[in-house]
Amino acid sequence: MLIQWNNPQQRVETSPLNSYFRTLKQFKLFDMRTTLLSVIFAFAVSLANAQGCNEIFISEYIEGWSNNKAVEIYNPTNNAVDLSGYRLERYSNGATSAANNQKLDLVGIMPALSVYVVVLDKRDPDGTGQEAPVWDELQEKADVFLCPLYDTNNALYFNGNDALVLRKITGNVVVDVFGKIGQDPGNPSDGGGWNNGPEFTWTANLETAWSTDHTLIRKATVTAGDVNPIDAFDISVQWDSTLANTFENLGSHICDCGSVINSVSEVAGFEIGVYPNPSENGLVTVKSPATLSRYRVLTLDGRVVAENAVNLMSFELNLNGNPAGLYTIQVWDENGVMSRSRLLLK
């Protein structure tokens, strides 16, 4: 990366490395006994991670009602990634450090260009209060359930005003962060949480928070995580916001590095085929082993863009003119059984 200073006298003050030192000192993360070499190494690794498409990052953040909590991680690389080398950390209510029971070591192997959905492990159908079960729709999306006991580990018990860090264990390197370590944007019960604005907090803006009771999806143009956990967090820069308990996009992610589309039918009973997928011109064919009675096409935020009654096992859809992005196709057979598939329009 080439860094250019317009005024040579400002080189010391405006260099990224000096800014990094000041940031660390502010939160007492920098000890003068730390060698310059180790700091330079950590900073260099962070800069390298920020170049794009070469490191995993958080692609979706689910902060829904009750225990509907989930994080989707995206692998933009052409190589499999061993998640045992990473962990999630929760920095609660403006804390500058995470307790041991707020650090969650991950497990599993992520194939190249894939996503991995981590869901809070609350599955007792008879659970109430703090043990209320995660909704069935979210459970269906999980690759893994973690953190069943709050006292043992509560990294996934975020509620809209907690910073969430994805860290590579080797080298202790931050590869992504949601929120800002050290900033408490307000109590969610009072309307708190992060949003877009001068100070990015509800207290400053008196606006509805985006990070509380919302599903947040990383923009397709984001190709690397936020490696600075204490810079200003304007949530609208890298994230799109949808309504609470929106789970349609989990398991898929659109990114300039390469898109992941989960097009498998998600409802037991029958599967549908959708092709070509992705579609370059909006023209697609939907095929089913059963006669279909109707269909509906929705955007990620639930807006219906097409629907009609049919009496066919195969039909054509013309979605030309709709914006590029990920859509959900829902179909019903003659008995009212519903199946669905995802479609990417380019």
ZABALUM-925303 format. One record per residue: residue number from 0; residue in three letters; x, y, z of N, C-alpha, C in turn. Coordinates in steps of 0.05 Angstrom, whole numbers. Atoms other than C-alpha are relative to their C-alpha. Layout:
// residues N
REC   pos   code     n_px     n_py     n_pz    ca_px    ca_py    ca_pz     c_px     c_py     c_pz
REC   NUM    ALA        X        Y        Z        X        Y        Z        X        Y        Z
...
***
This chain:
// residues 346
REC   pos   code     n_px     n_py     n_pz    ca_px    ca_py    ca_pz     c_px     c_py     c_pz
REC     0    MET       17      -24        0        0        0        0       18       25        0
REC     1    LEU      -16      -24        1       28       68      -20      -14       21       16
REC     2    ILE       11      -22      -17       17      124       31       14       25       -8
REC     3    GLN      -12      -25        9       28      195        7       -8       23       19
REC     4    TRP        5      -23      -17       35      256       52        3       26      -16
REC     5    ASN       -2      -25       15       21      325       22       20       18       14
REC     6    ASN      -18      -17      -16       61      359       78       20      -18       14
REC     7    PRO      -20       18      -13      127      324       97        1        5       30
REC     8    GLN       -2       -5      -29      123      358      166      -21      -16       15
REC     9    GLN       21       14      -13       61      318      181        3      -30        0
REC    10    ARG       -4       29        3       91      249      168       -3      -15       26
REC    11    VAL        1       14      -26       99      230      241      -29       -1       11
REC    12    GLU       26       -2      -12       30      254      261      -21      -16      -15
REC    13    THR       21       12       15      -10      225      204        5      -28      -10
REC    14    SER       -6       27        9       24      159      191      -19      -20       13
REC    15    PRO       18       20      -12      -21       98      202       13      -13       25
REC    16    LEU      -13       13      -22       31       68      249       -2       17       26
REC    17    ASN        3      -17      -24       31      128      296      -29        2       10
REC    18    SER       28        1       -7      -44      130      294       -7      -26       15
REC    19    TYR        4       26      -13      -43       57      313       11        0       29
REC    20    PHE      -11       -3      -27        3       72      373      -19       15       18
REC    21    ARG       18      -17      -17      -43      127      398      -25      -15        8
REC    22    THR       24       15       -5     -103       82      392        4      -21       21
REC    23    LEU       -6       20      -19      -71       27      431        4       12       28
REC    24    LYS       -5      -13      -26      -48       75      486      -27        9       12
REC    25    GLN       25      -11      -11     -118      104      492      -15      -21       16
REC    26    PHE       14       22      -14     -146       36      513       18      -17       16
REC    27    LYS      -20       14      -17      -84       15      551        7      -27      -11
REC    28    LEU       -6       25       13      -71      -39      500       30       -1       -8
REC    29    PHE      -28       -2        9        1      -15      487       17        3       25
REC    30    ASP      -19       -1      -21       55      -29      537       27        9      -12
REC    31    MET      -25      -10       11      120       10      526       21      -22       -1
REC    32    ARG      -20       22        1      157      -55      540       -4      -17      -25
REC    33    THR        5       15       24      125      -84      477       21        8      -21
REC    34    THR      -21       -7       19      178      -87      424      -12       12      -25
REC    35    LEU        9      -13       24      171      -43      363       -5      -21      -22
REC    36    LEU        3       20       20      179     -105      320      -27      -14        1
REC    37    SER       25       14       -3      118     -140      348      -23       18       -8
REC    38    VAL       21      -18        7       75      -78      339       -1        4      -30
REC    39    ILE       -1       -3       29       98      -68      267      -11      -25      -13
REC    40    PHE        9       25       12       84     -141      253      -31       -2        2
REC    41    ALA       29        2       -3       13     -138      281      -14       20      -19
REC    42    PHE       12      -20       18       -1      -74      242        2       -9      -29
REC    43    ALA       -3        9       28       27     -103      178      -19      -23       -6
REC    44    VAL       19       21        5      -16     -165      186      -28       11       -3
REC    45    SER       27      -12        2      -78     -122      197       -3       13      -27
REC    46    LEU        1      -13       26      -62      -81      134       -3      -21      -22
REC    47    ALA        2       21       20      -52     -145       95      -27      -12       -1
REC    48    ASN       27       12       -1     -118     -173      118      -21       19      -12
REC    49    ALA       20      -19       10     -153     -109       96        1        3      -30
REC    50    GLN       -2       -3       29     -132     -117       23      -24      -12      -15
REC    51    GLY       25       10       13     -193     -159        6        2      -28      -11
REC    52    CYS        4       27       12     -216     -230      -12       22      -20        9
REC    53    ASN      -21       19       -9     -159     -263       28       -3       -8       29
REC    54    GLU        4        7      -28     -189     -271       98      -29       -1        6
REC    55    ILE       29        2       -7     -255     -293      128       -9       25       15
REC    56    PHE       12      -23      -15     -302     -240      156      -29       -5        6
REC    57    ILE       28        3       -8     -371     -232      186      -18       11      -23
REC    58    SER       17       -8       23     -424     -229      130      -29        6        9
REC    59    GLU       27       -5       -9     -488     -228      171       -1       -1       31
REC    60    TYR        2       -3      -29     -508     -208      242      -30       -1        6
REC    61    ILE       28        3       -7     -575     -232      270       -4        7       29
REC    62    GLU        8       -8      -27     -601     -195      331      -30        2        0
REC    63    GLY       29        1        1     -673     -217      334      -13        0       27
REC    64    TRP       14        0      -25     -725     -224      387       10      -23       17
REC    65    SER       -7       21      -20     -709     -264      450       27      -11       -6
REC    66    ASN      -26       13        4     -654     -315      436        6       -4      -30
REC    67    ASN       -7        2       29     -654     -308      360       25       15       -6
REC    68    LYS      -26      -12        4     -580     -294      356       17      -18      -18
REC    69    ALA      -16       16       18     -534     -316      300       21       18      -14
REC    70    VAL      -22      -14       15     -470     -297      263        6      -17      -24
REC    71    GLU       -9       14       24     -454     -316      191       28        9       -7
REC    72    ILE      -27       -6        8     -381     -320      171        4       -9      -29
REC    73    TYR       -4        4       28     -359     -316       99       29       -5       -7
REC    74    ASN      -27        6        9     -297     -347       67        2        9      -29
REC    75    PRO       -2      -10       27     -280     -305        5       23      -11      -16
REC    76    THR      -24        9       13     -217     -343      -11       -5      -25      -17
REC    77    ASN        2       24       17     -203     -400      -59       11      -25       15
REC    78    ASN      -11       22      -16     -178     -444       -2      -19       -6       23
REC    79    ALA       15        7      -25     -211     -483       55       13       13       24
REC    80    VAL      -10      -14      -24     -205     -449      123       -8      -17       24
REC    81    ASP        5       15      -25     -198     -486      189       -8       20       22
REC    82    LEU       10      -20      -19     -241     -447      238       11       -4       28
REC    83    SER      -11        3      -27     -205     -476      298       22       20        5
REC    84    GLY      -20      -21       -4     -154     -421      287      -12       27        5
REC    85    TYR       13      -26       -3     -206     -367      300      -19       -1       25
REC    86    ARG       20       -2      -21     -252     -343      356      -16       25       -3
REC    87    LEU       17      -24       -3     -310     -295      368        2       10       28
REC    88    GLU       -3      -12      -26     -305     -246      425      -22       22        3
REC    89    ARG       21      -20       -5     -361     -204      456       11       20       20
REC    90    TYR       -8      -22      -18     -344     -136      487      -25       14        9
REC    91    SER       27       -7       -9     -404     -121      529       -2       29       10
REC    92    ASN        8      -27      -10     -434      -51      540       23       19        2
REC    93    GLY      -22      -19        1     -373      -11      521       25       -9       13
REC    94    ALA      -25       10      -12     -321      -56      554       23        1      -19
REC    95    THR      -24       -1       16     -250      -51      530       15      -27        0
REC    96    SER      -12       27        0     -235     -124      544      -23      -20        1
REC    97    ALA       20       21       -1     -272     -190      537        9      -20       21
REC    98    ALA       -5       21      -20     -277     -239      595        5      -27      -13
REC    99    ASN       -5       27       11     -255     -311      585      -25      -13      -10
REC   100    ASN       24       13        8     -327     -333      582      -15       16      -22
REC   101    GLN       11      -15       23     -340     -282      526       17       -5      -25
REC   102    LYS      -17        7       23     -288     -314      480       -7      -28       -9
REC   103    LEU       10       26       10     -314     -370      436       18      -10      -22
REC   104    ASP      -16       13       20     -266     -415      399      -18      -14      -20
REC   105    LEU       17       11       21     -296     -436      333       10      -28       -8
REC   106    VAL       -7       26        9     -296     -505      302      -11       -4      -28
REC   107    GLY       10        6       27     -305     -534      232       19        8      -22
REC   108    ILE      -15       -7       24     -276     -529      163      -18       14      -20
REC   109    MET       15      -15       20     -301     -477      114       12       -5      -28
REC   110    PRO      -10        2       28     -294     -495       40        5       27      -12
REC   111    ALA       -4      -24       15     -271     -443       -9      -27       12       -8
REC   112    LEU       25      -14        7     -325     -390      -23      -24      -14       12
REC   113    SER       22       12      -15     -373     -413       30       -7       18       23
REC   114    VAL        7      -14      -25     -410     -387       91       -5      -21       22
REC   115    TYR        2       18      -23     -416     -416      161      -17       15       20
REC   116    VAL       19      -13      -17     -475     -400      206        1      -11       28
REC   117    VAL       -2        6      -29     -466     -400      282      -24       10       14
REC   118    VAL       25       -8      -13     -530     -399      322        1       -6       30
REC   119    LEU        1        4      -29     -542     -392      397      -15      -26        6
REC   120    ASP       11       27       -6     -557     -461      426      -22        2       21
REC   121    LYS       24        1      -17     -627     -453      455      -21      -15      -16
REC   122    ARG       17       17       17     -668     -511      428      -21      -15       16
REC   123    ASP       21       14      -16     -713     -534      486      -27       11       -8
REC   124    PRO       27      -11        9     -784     -528      457      -17        9       23
REC   125    ASP       15       -8      -23     -810     -520      528       13       23       16
REC   126    GLY      -14      -21      -14     -760     -466      547      -15       26        1
REC   127    THR       13      -26       -2     -785     -399      572       21       20       10
REC   128    GLY      -17      -21      -10     -754     -332      590       28       -1      -13
REC   129    GLN      -27        1       11     -678     -335      582        6      -26      -14
REC   130    GLU       -4       26       13     -684     -407      558      -20       -4      -23
REC   131    ALA       18        2       22     -735     -392      504       14      -10      -25
REC   132    PRO      -14       12       23     -719     -432      441        3       19      -23
REC   133    VAL       -4      -13       25     -690     -403      378      -23       -8      -19
REC   134    TRP       21        7       19     -744     -400      324        8      -22      -18
REC   135    ASP       -6       22       18     -749     -461      280       13        9      -26
REC   136    GLU      -10      -10       25     -735     -419      218       30        6        2
REC   137    LEU      -28       -5       -3     -668     -399      247       16      -26        6
REC   138    GLN      -13       26       -5     -651     -468      273        6      -15      -25
REC   139    GLU       -4       13       26     -658     -494      202       24       10      -14
REC   140    LYS      -22      -13       14     -603     -447      180       27       -6       13
REC   141    ALA      -25        2      -16     -550     -467      232       18      -21      -12
REC   142    ASP      -21       20        5     -485     -501      214       10      -11       27
REC   143    VAL       -8        9      -26     -469     -505      288      -15       16       21
REC   144    PHE       12      -14      -23     -503     -488      355       21        1       22
REC   145    LEU      -21       -4      -20     -458     -459      409      -11       17       23
REC   146    CYS        6      -16      -24     -461     -426      478      -27       -7       13
REC   147    PRO       26        7      -13     -519     -465      511       -3       12       28
REC   148    LEU        1      -10      -28     -501     -440      581       13       27        2
REC   149    TYR      -10      -27       -1     -493     -366      594       25        2       17
REC   150    ASP      -23       -3      -18     -445     -373      653       25      -13      -11
REC   151    THR      -23       14       11     -400     -421      615       12       17      -23
REC   152    ASN       -9      -17       22     -396     -378      552      -23       16      -10
REC   153    ASN       22      -17        9     -439     -319      532        8       18      -23
REC   154    ALA      -10      -16       23     -403     -295      469      -23        6      -20
REC   155    LEU       22       -4       19     -468     -303      429      -24       14       12
REC   156    TYR       23      -13      -13     -513     -266      478        1       30       -4
REC   157    PHE        0      -29        6     -504     -198      444      -28       10       -4
REC   158    ASN       28      -11        2     -563     -151      443        0       28      -13
REC   159    GLY        1      -25       15     -545      -93      397       18       22        9
REC   160    ASN      -19      -20       -9     -497      -52      439       26      -12        9
REC   161    ASP      -25       14       -6     -440     -102      445       17       -2      -25
REC   162    ALA      -18        4       22     -380     -102      400        7      -30       -3
REC   163    LEU       -5       28        5     -366     -169      367       25       -1      -18
REC   164    VAL      -25        1       15     -295     -186      344        5      -29      -10
REC   165    LEU      -10       25       12     -272     -242      298       30        2        0
REC   166    ARG      -29       -1       -4     -200     -257      316       14      -25       -9
REC   167    LYS      -17       22        6     -146     -301      288       18       -5       24
REC   168    ILE      -14        6      -26     -115     -337      348       30        3       -4
REC   169    THR      -29       -3        5      -45     -343      318        6       29       -6
REC   170    GLY       -7      -28        3      -15     -274      324      -19       19       14
REC   171    ASN       20      -17      -14      -76     -249      363       -9       23      -17
REC   172    VAL        6      -21       20      -98     -211      301      -31        3       -4
REC   173    VAL       27       -6        6     -166     -178      293       -4       -1      -30
REC   174    VAL        5        1       28     -194     -197      225      -27       13       -7
REC   175    ASP       25      -14        5     -263     -165      233      -12        9       26
REC   176    VAL       14       -9      -24     -305     -126      282      -27       11       -8
REC   177    PHE       27      -13        2     -379     -108      288       -2       19       24
REC   178    GLY        2      -20      -22     -387      -44      329       27       12        5
REC   179    LYS      -25      -14       -8     -332       -7      366        6       -7       29
REC   180    ILE       -8        7      -27     -294      -33      426        3       26       16
REC   181    GLY       -2      -23      -18     -300       16      484      -23       20       -2
REC   182    GLN       23      -17        3     -364       49      460      -25      -14        7
REC   183    ASP       27       11       -7     -432       36      491      -20       18      -14
REC   184    PRO       19      -18       14     -484       63      442      -28        1       13
REC   185    GLY       25       -3      -14     -539       59      494      -14      -26        5
REC   186    ASN       14       24       -8     -583        8      528      -23       -6      -20
REC   187    PRO       21        7       19     -626      -29      477      -28        3       10
REC   188    SER       27       -3      -12     -685      -28      525      -10       29       -1
REC   189    ASP        8      -28        3     -684       48      518        3       10      -29
REC   190    GLY       -2       -8       28     -676       47      443       29        1       -9
REC   191    GLY      -28       -3        7     -600       42      443       10      -19      -21
REC   192    GLY      -12       16       21     -553       11      393       13       18      -21
REC   193    TRP      -14      -16       20     -511       33      334      -18        7      -24
REC   194    ASN       13       -7       26     -538       70      273       19       18      -15
REC   195    ASN      -17      -18       16     -513      120      221       -5       28       10
REC   196    GLY        2      -28       -9     -498      191      242       26       10       11
REC   197    PRO      -25      -12       -8     -446      238      270       15      -16       22
REC   198    GLU      -13       15      -22     -432      198      334       -8      -30       -1
REC   199    PHE        8       28        5     -465      133      309      -13      -13       25
REC   200    THR       14       11      -23     -504      125      374      -28       11        2
REC   201    TRP       27       -9       -4     -578      130      391        0       25       17
REC   202    THR        0      -23      -18     -561      179      447        6       26      -14
REC   203    ALA       -8      -24       15     -529      228      398      -21        7      -21
REC   204    ASN       17       -5       24     -579      220      341      -30       -1        6
REC   205    LEU       28        4       -5     -645      202      374      -13      -14      -24
REC   206    GLU       10       15       22     -655      154      316       -3      -29        8
REC   207    THR        3       28       -5     -678       82      315       26      -15       -6
REC   208    ALA      -26       14        4     -617       37      324       -3      -22      -21
REC   209    TRP       -1       21       20     -598      -10      268        9      -27       12
REC   210    SER      -13       24      -10     -561      -60      311      -17      -15       21
REC   211    THR       18       12      -19     -619      -76      359      -25       -9      -15
REC   212    ASP       23       10       13     -675     -121      335        0        3      -30
REC   213    HIS       -3       -1       29     -649     -123      264       17      -23      -10
REC   214    THR      -18       17       15     -616     -169      214       17       18      -17
REC   215    LEU      -18      -17       15     -554     -137      184       16      -17      -19
REC   216    ILE      -14       15       21     -523     -161      119       22       17      -12
REC   217    ARG      -23      -14       11     -454     -141       95       -4        7      -29
REC   218    LYS        3       -8       28     -455     -102       30       18      -16      -19
REC   219    ALA      -15       16       19     -431     -138      -32       27       12       -7
REC   220    THR      -25      -13        6     -376      -87      -42       21       -4       21
REC   221    VAL      -20        4      -21     -343     -105       24       14      -27       -5
REC   222    THR      -16       24        6     -286     -154       10       19       -7       22
REC   223    ALA      -17        5      -23     -250     -152       77      -12       10       25
REC   224    GLY       11       -9      -25     -265     -145      150       12       27        9
REC   225    ASP      -10      -25      -13     -256      -82      192       20       -9       21
REC   226    VAL      -21        9      -17     -189      -94      225        7       19       23
REC   227    ASN       -4      -20      -22     -191      -32      270      -24       -1       18
REC   228    PRO       24        3      -17     -236      -49      329       -8       25       15
REC   229    ILE        7      -23      -16     -236       21      358       -2       25      -17
REC   230    ASP        6      -24       16     -248       66      298      -30        5        1
REC   231    ALA       28       -7        0     -314      102      289      -16      -21      -16
REC   232    PHE       17       21       12     -370       54      271      -25       13      -11
REC   233    ASP       24       -8       13     -420       81      221      -12      -24      -14
REC   234    ILE       10       26        8     -463       20      211      -10        0      -29
REC   235    SER       11        0       27     -492       43      144       21       -2      -21
REC   236    VAL      -22        0       21     -424       45      109        3      -28      -12
REC   237    GLN       -6       27        9     -415      -31      105      -24      -19        3
REC   238    TRP       21       18       -7     -482      -60      127      -27        9      -11
REC   239    ASP       28       -6        7     -553      -64      100      -18      -12       22
REC   240    SER       17        8      -23     -609      -69      152      -27      -10      -10
REC   241    THR       27       11        5     -671     -113      148      -14       -4       27
REC   242    LEU       17        2      -24     -727     -126      197       10      -22       19
REC   243    ALA       -7       21      -20     -719     -167      261      -11      -27      -10
REC   244    ASN        8       27        6     -722     -242      252       -3       -6      -30
REC   245    THR       -2        6       28     -706     -240      178       24      -20       -4
REC   246    PHE      -21       21        2     -668     -305      164        4      -10      -29
REC   247    GLU        0       10       27     -679     -313       89       28       -2      -13
REC   248    ASN      -26       -2       13     -608     -293       70       21      -18       12
REC   249    LEU      -20       18      -13     -572     -339      119        6      -24      -17
REC   250    GLY       -9       23       16     -532     -392       83        8        9      -28
REC   251    SER       -8      -12       25     -520     -346       23       13       27        5
REC   252    HIS      -12      -27       -2     -478     -284       12        9        9      -27
REC   253    ILE       -9      -12       25     -468     -238      -47       24       18        6
REC   254    CYS      -24      -15       -5     -398     -209      -51       16        3      -26
REC   255    ASP      -16       -4       24     -352     -180     -104       23      -21       -1
REC   256    CYS      -21       21        0     -302     -235      -83      -11      -26      -13
REC   257    GLY       13       25       10     -352     -289     -106      -24       -5       17
REC   258    SER       25        3      -15     -424     -303      -86       -5      -29        7
REC   259    VAL        8       27      -10     -450     -363      -46      -30       -1       -1
REC   260    ILE       29        3        2     -520     -386      -64       -8      -27        9
REC   261    ASN       12       25       -9     -557     -439      -25      -27       -3      -14
REC   262    SER       25        2       16     -609     -459      -76      -15      -26        6
REC   263    VAL       14       25       -6     -630     -525      -43      -27        6       14
REC   264    SER       26       -4      -13     -703     -530      -23        3       -3       30
REC   265    GLU       -3        0      -29     -710     -515       51      -24      -12       14
REC   266    VAL       23       11      -13     -777     -547       64       -3      -29       -8
REC   267    ALA        3       28        6     -786     -622       70      -25       -5      -17
REC   268    GLY       23        6       17     -832     -652       18        8       -2      -29
REC   269    PHE       -9        1       27     -804     -634      -50       20       22       -5
REC   270    GLU      -20      -19        8     -747     -597      -83       -7       12      -27
REC   271    ILE        5      -12       26     -751     -548     -140       27        7      -12
REC   272    GLY      -23       -8       15     -700     -532     -193       -4       27      -12
REC   273    VAL        1      -28       11     -685     -460     -213       25        4      -17
REC   274    TYR      -23       -4       17     -640     -447     -273       -7       19      -23
REC   275    PRO      -28       -1      -10     -599     -413     -297        0       16       27
REC   276    ASN       -3      -13      -26     -577     -391     -228       30        1        7
REC   277    PRO       12      -27        4     -547     -339     -227      -12        4      -28
REC   278    SER       12       -8       26     -588     -307     -282       11       26       -8
REC   279    GLU      -12      -24       11     -556     -255     -326      -21       19      -10
REC   280    ASN       20      -17       13     -620     -229     -358      -28       -1       14
REC   281    GLY       25        1      -15     -675     -244     -307      -19      -21       -9
REC   282    LEU       17       21       10     -704     -302     -346        9      -27       12
REC   283    VAL       -7       25      -14     -707     -367     -306      -23      -20       -4
REC   284    THR       19       22        1     -742     -434     -308       -2      -13       27
REC   285    VAL        4       13      -26     -773     -465     -246      -13      -28       -6
REC   286    LYS       10       27        4     -784     -541     -246       -5      -14       26
REC   287    SER        8       14      -24     -818     -586     -195       -9      -28       -7
REC   288    PRO       11       27        4     -833     -660     -188      -30       -2        5
REC   289    ALA       29       -1       -5     -903     -640     -166      -13       23      -15
REC   290    THR       15      -22       13     -956     -597     -199       -2       23       20
REC   291    LEU        0      -23      -17     -951     -527     -171      -26       16       -4
REC   292    SER       24      -16        1    -1011     -484     -154        5       30       -2
REC   293    ARG       -6      -29        1     -978     -416     -145       29        4        7
REC   294    TYR      -27       -7       -7     -912     -381     -136        1       29        9
REC   295    ARG       -5      -28       -9     -884     -317     -105       30        4        0
REC   296    VAL      -28       -7       -1     -817     -281     -112        3       24       18
REC   297    LEU       -4      -21      -20     -791     -238      -55       29       10        0
REC   298    THR      -27      -11       -5     -732     -192      -42        8       -9       28
REC   299    LEU      -10        8      -26     -689     -203       20      -16       13       23
REC   300    ASP       14      -13      -22     -730     -153       60      -30       -7       -1
REC   301    GLY       27       10       -1     -795     -190       44      -19       14      -20
REC   302    ARG       18      -14       19     -822     -145      -13       -6      -20      -23
REC   303    VAL        8       18       22     -862     -185      -65        4       14      -26
REC   304    VAL       -5      -12       26     -838     -172     -136      -15      -15      -22
REC   305    ALA       15       15       20     -878     -226     -172      -16      -22       14
REC   306    GLU       16       22      -10     -934     -275     -156      -22       -7      -19
REC   307    ASN       21        8       19     -985     -315     -195       -9      -28        7
REC   308    ALA       10       27       -1    -1028     -377     -196        9      -15      -25
REC   309    VAL       -7       17       23    -1005     -435     -240      -12      -27        5
REC   310    ASN        8       28       -2    -1024     -506     -254       19      -17      -17
REC   311    LEU      -21       11       17     -958     -532     -280       22      -12       18
REC   312    MET      -24       11      -13     -897     -573     -261       25       16       -8
REC   313    SER      -22      -17        9     -852     -524     -298      -11       26      -12
REC   314    PHE        9      -26       11     -859     -450     -314       24       19       -2
REC   315    GLU      -21      -20        4     -818     -391     -337       -6       25       16
REC   316    LEU        2      -26      -15     -804     -328     -296       15       21      -15
REC   317    ASN      -14      -23       12     -786     -261     -326        3       22       21
REC   318    LEU       -5      -20      -21     -754     -218     -272       18       22      -10
REC   319    ASN      -16      -21       12     -719     -172     -320      -11       27        9
REC   320    GLY        8      -26      -10     -720     -101     -295        1        3       30
REC   321    ASN       -4       -1      -29     -712     -120     -221       30        4        5
REC   322    PRO      -28       -6       -7     -648      -97     -187       16      -26        4
REC   323    ALA      -17       23       -6     -589     -145     -183        0       -6       30
REC   324    GLY        0        7      -28     -587     -184     -118      -11      -28        4
REC   325    LEU        9       26       -8     -611     -245      -81      -30        1        5
REC   326    TYR       29        1       -2     -685     -265      -85       -8      -28       11
REC   327    THR       11       25       -8     -728     -320      -55      -24       -7      -17
REC   328    ILE       23       10       15     -775     -361      -98      -15      -20       17
REC   329    GLN       17       18      -15     -832     -393      -60      -21      -13      -19
REC   330    VAL       20       14       16     -877     -446      -92      -17      -18       18
REC   331    TRP       18       18      -15     -937     -486      -67      -11      -21      -18
REC   332    ASP       12       21       16     -961     -553      -91      -30        0        3
REC   333    GLU       29        1       -1    -1034     -573      -99      -11       -5       28
REC   334    ASN        9        5      -27    -1037     -594      -26        7       22       19
REC   335    GLY       -8      -22      -17    -1011     -528        0       27       -2       13
REC   336    VAL      -27        2      -11     -941     -553       16       18       20      -14
REC   337    MET      -17      -20       11     -890     -498        6       28       -8       -1
REC   338    SER      -29        3        2     -819     -502      -19       11       26      -10
REC   339    ARG      -13      -25        8     -769     -447      -34       28       -4       -9
REC   340    SER      -27        0        9     -704     -433      -68       10       28       -4
REC   341    ARG      -12      -26        4     -656     -375      -75        8        4      -29
REC   342    LEU       -8       -7       27     -641     -339     -140       17       25        0
REC   343    LEU      -17      -23        3     -585     -291     -156       -4       13      -27
REC   344    LEU        2      -15       24     -599     -238     -208       26       17       -3
REC   345    LYS      -24      -16        5     -536     -207     -238       -6       25      -17
***
